[in-house]
Amino acid sequence: MNLRRGTVVASKAGHDKGSFFVVVRIENDFVYIADGRGRKLSCPKRKNIIHLAYTNTVLGEQEMNDDSKLSEALDPFNRKTGVF
């Protein structure tokens, strides 16, 4: 699968392990991810690509424009894992 902006990913390593995020930006071997709660779209977390598990879900631009909409879109993913 090609990783692109809007792809929902899960963290496989670090203190955020098991949490779901969305890819905001891609630069070389790193991506910038946000979840709309702890990591806002205005200040995404830089993460190595090898520390992420990809899903087949890609969010639309509507969810990518607002932190609250992003958080709502990721809520079903995080509820399954019990993170939020």
C-alpha atoms as an extended CHARMM CRD file, in Angstrom:
* protein
*
        84  EXT
         1         1  MET       CA              0.0000000000        0.0000000000        0.0000000000  PROA      1               0.0000000000
         2         2  ASN       CA              1.1650000000        3.4930000000       -0.7510000000  PROA      2               0.0000000000
         3         3  LEU       CA              1.3610000000        5.6880000000        2.2990000000  PROA      3               0.0000000000
         4         4  ARG       CA             -0.2270000000        9.0670000000        1.6460000000  PROA      4               0.0000000000
         5         5  ARG       CA             -1.7370000000       12.0490000000        3.4460000000  PROA      5               0.0000000000
         6         6  GLY       CA             -4.9020000000       11.0480000000        5.2730000000  PROA      6               0.0000000000
         7         7  THR       CA             -3.9410000000        7.3940000000        5.8420000000  PROA      7               0.0000000000
         8         8  VAL       CA             -4.9510000000        6.0720000000        9.2560000000  PROA      8               0.0000000000
         9         9  VAL       CA             -1.9880000000        4.4120000000       10.9830000000  PROA      9               0.0000000000
        10        10  ALA       CA             -1.3300000000        2.7070000000       14.3100000000  PROA      10              0.0000000000
        11        11  SER       CA              1.7930000000        3.3090000000       16.3500000000  PROA      11              0.0000000000
        12        12  LYS       CA              3.8430000000        0.1430000000       16.9390000000  PROA      12              0.0000000000
        13        13  ALA       CA              6.4810000000        1.7160000000       19.2020000000  PROA      13              0.0000000000
        14        14  GLY       CA              6.9270000000        4.4780000000       21.7550000000  PROA      14              0.0000000000
        15        15  HSD       CA              4.7050000000        5.8320000000       24.5040000000  PROA      15              0.0000000000
        16        16  ASP       CA              1.8470000000        6.1210000000       21.9890000000  PROA      16              0.0000000000
        17        17  LYS       CA              2.0090000000        2.4090000000       21.0760000000  PROA      17              0.0000000000
        18        18  GLY       CA             -1.4170000000        1.0860000000       20.0760000000  PROA      18              0.0000000000
        19        19  SER       CA             -2.9040000000        4.5090000000       19.3580000000  PROA      19              0.0000000000
        20        20  PHE       CA             -4.2880000000        5.4650000000       15.9830000000  PROA      20              0.0000000000
        21        21  PHE       CA             -3.2700000000        8.5940000000       14.1090000000  PROA      21              0.0000000000
        22        22  VAL       CA             -3.5880000000       10.0780000000       10.6500000000  PROA      22              0.0000000000
        23        23  VAL       CA             -0.6730000000       10.9520000000        8.3630000000  PROA      23              0.0000000000
        24        24  VAL       CA             -0.4350000000       14.7180000000        7.9780000000  PROA      24              0.0000000000
        25        25  ARG       CA              2.8280000000       15.0030000000        6.0250000000  PROA      25              0.0000000000
        26        26  ILE       CA              5.5090000000       12.6800000000        4.5970000000  PROA      26              0.0000000000
        27        27  GLU       CA              9.2270000000       13.5220000000        4.4500000000  PROA      27              0.0000000000
        28        28  ASN       CA             11.7340000000       10.8310000000        3.4040000000  PROA      28              0.0000000000
        29        29  ASP       CA             11.6610000000        8.0260000000        6.0270000000  PROA      29              0.0000000000
        30        30  PHE       CA              9.5480000000       10.0250000000        8.4700000000  PROA      30              0.0000000000
        31        31  VAL       CA              5.9130000000       11.0050000000        8.6540000000  PROA      31              0.0000000000
        32        32  TYR       CA              4.1100000000       13.5960000000       10.7350000000  PROA      32              0.0000000000
        33        33  ILE       CA              1.0380000000       12.2410000000       12.4960000000  PROA      33              0.0000000000
        34        34  ALA       CA             -1.8320000000       13.7870000000       14.4650000000  PROA      34              0.0000000000
        35        35  ASP       CA             -4.8740000000       12.5200000000       16.3330000000  PROA      35              0.0000000000
        36        36  GLY       CA             -6.7480000000       15.7590000000       17.0220000000  PROA      36              0.0000000000
        37        37  ARG       CA             -6.4210000000       15.3430000000       20.8110000000  PROA      37              0.0000000000
        38        38  GLY       CA             -2.8980000000       15.0410000000       22.2190000000  PROA      38              0.0000000000
        39        39  ARG       CA             -1.3350000000       15.7720000000       18.8600000000  PROA      39              0.0000000000
        40        40  LYS       CA             -3.0630000000       18.5990000000       17.0480000000  PROA      40              0.0000000000
        41        41  LEU       CA             -2.8810000000       19.1930000000       13.3040000000  PROA      41              0.0000000000
        42        42  SER       CA             -0.9390000000       22.3980000000       13.9920000000  PROA      42              0.0000000000
        43        43  CYS       CA              1.8000000000       20.4850000000       15.8770000000  PROA      43              0.0000000000
        44        44  PRO       CA              2.0290000000       16.9040000000       14.5470000000  PROA      44              0.0000000000
        45        45  LYS       CA              4.4270000000       14.2680000000       15.8980000000  PROA      45              0.0000000000
        46        46  ARG       CA              7.3950000000       13.2090000000       13.7780000000  PROA      46              0.0000000000
        47        47  LYS       CA              7.5690000000        9.4050000000       13.5960000000  PROA      47              0.0000000000
        48        48  ASN       CA              9.7450000000        6.8980000000       11.7470000000  PROA      48              0.0000000000
        49        49  ILE       CA              7.7700000000        4.9790000000        9.1160000000  PROA      49              0.0000000000
        50        50  ILE       CA              8.9960000000        1.6160000000       10.4210000000  PROA      50              0.0000000000
        51        51  HSD       CA              7.2220000000        2.2910000000       13.7270000000  PROA      51              0.0000000000
        52        52  LEU       CA              3.7920000000        2.4530000000       12.0830000000  PROA      52              0.0000000000
        53        53  ALA       CA              1.2290000000       -0.1200000000       10.9930000000  PROA      53              0.0000000000
        54        54  TYR       CA             -0.9480000000        1.0010000000        8.0960000000  PROA      54              0.0000000000
        55        55  THR       CA             -4.6930000000        0.5410000000        7.7290000000  PROA      55              0.0000000000
        56        56  ASN       CA             -6.6690000000        0.5610000000        4.4950000000  PROA      56              0.0000000000
        57        57  THR       CA             -8.5580000000        3.6580000000        5.6200000000  PROA      57              0.0000000000
        58        58  VAL       CA             -7.8580000000        7.0760000000        4.1380000000  PROA      58              0.0000000000
        59        59  LEU       CA             -9.6690000000       10.0780000000        5.5870000000  PROA      59              0.0000000000
        60        60  GLY       CA            -11.0730000000       12.8340000000        3.4090000000  PROA      60              0.0000000000
        61        61  GLU       CA            -10.0550000000       16.4600000000        3.4680000000  PROA      61              0.0000000000
        62        62  GLN       CA            -13.0870000000       17.3490000000        5.6230000000  PROA      62              0.0000000000
        63        63  GLU       CA            -11.6240000000       15.4110000000        8.5700000000  PROA      63              0.0000000000
        64        64  MET       CA             -8.1250000000       16.7450000000        7.9070000000  PROA      64              0.0000000000
        65        65  ASN       CA             -9.0910000000       20.4120000000        8.3390000000  PROA      65              0.0000000000
        66        66  ASP       CA            -10.2620000000       20.4190000000       11.9540000000  PROA      66              0.0000000000
        67        67  ASP       CA             -8.9380000000       18.7630000000       15.1240000000  PROA      67              0.0000000000
        68        68  SER       CA            -12.3920000000       17.8930000000       16.4570000000  PROA      68              0.0000000000
        69        69  LYS       CA            -13.4450000000       16.2530000000       13.1830000000  PROA      69              0.0000000000
        70        70  LEU       CA            -10.1700000000       14.3370000000       13.0790000000  PROA      70              0.0000000000
        71        71  SER       CA            -10.6620000000       13.1290000000       16.6340000000  PROA      71              0.0000000000
        72        72  GLU       CA            -14.2160000000       12.0020000000       15.7840000000  PROA      72              0.0000000000
        73        73  ALA       CA            -13.0090000000       10.1230000000       12.7010000000  PROA      73              0.0000000000
        74        74  LEU       CA            -10.3240000000        8.2710000000       14.7030000000  PROA      74              0.0000000000
        75        75  ASP       CA            -12.5980000000        7.5400000000       17.6600000000  PROA      75              0.0000000000
        76        76  PRO       CA            -13.8920000000        4.1650000000       16.3440000000  PROA      76              0.0000000000
        77        77  PHE       CA            -10.3100000000        2.9380000000       15.8480000000  PROA      77              0.0000000000
        78        78  ASN       CA             -9.1650000000        3.9840000000       19.3230000000  PROA      78              0.0000000000
        79        79  ARG       CA            -12.2860000000        2.6030000000       21.0370000000  PROA      79              0.0000000000
        80        80  LYS       CA            -11.5350000000       -0.8700000000       19.6940000000  PROA      80              0.0000000000
        81        81  THR       CA             -8.1320000000       -0.7940000000       21.3810000000  PROA      81              0.0000000000
        82        82  GLY       CA             -9.3420000000        0.9330000000       24.5360000000  PROA      82              0.0000000000
        83        83  VAL       CA             -6.9110000000        3.8310000000       24.1470000000  PROA      83              0.0000000000
        84        84  PHE       CA             -9.5360000000        6.6100000000       24.5220000000  PROA      84              0.0000000000
